[in-house]
Every structure is written in structure tokens, then in C-alpha cells.
């Protein structure tokens, strides 16, 4: 095989190898993106849950009014 053709073939092999590496990297990145999107969705659900929980607790747990305190103490007699 002449040197020019051999060099061209070797260069082609190097580029083909690099192409496979890049395609593998892209595939890995796609998988990582999918994983991160799923994790972000879980975090969003947790944030929504805790925001709702905090809002619900503010509605449920309120400081007692003076009249209700006096009534509850009066029952203890």
C-alpha cells in the first residue's frame, strides 16, 4: 500500500474512533440529562409538598385567643 493511502487510512481510522467516542459521550449525556430531569421533578414535588404543609400548618396551628384560653381554664375548676 502506498504511504499516502496508508496515512489516509490511518487518519480515517482515527476520525472513526473519535466519532465513536463522541457518540458514546452524547449517549452518556442524554442518560445523565434524563436522570437529572427526574431528580428535579422529585425536588419540585417535595417543594410543593412542604409549601402546602407549611401553609396548612399556619391555618391549623394558630395562637389561642384569650377568650378560648379563659374558657378552657374555667372548665378545669
Secondary structure, 3 states (H helix, E strand, C coil): CCHHHHHHHHHHHHHHHHHHHHHHHHHHHHHHHHHHHHHHHHHHHHHHHHHHHHHHHHHHCCCCCHHHHHHHHHHCC
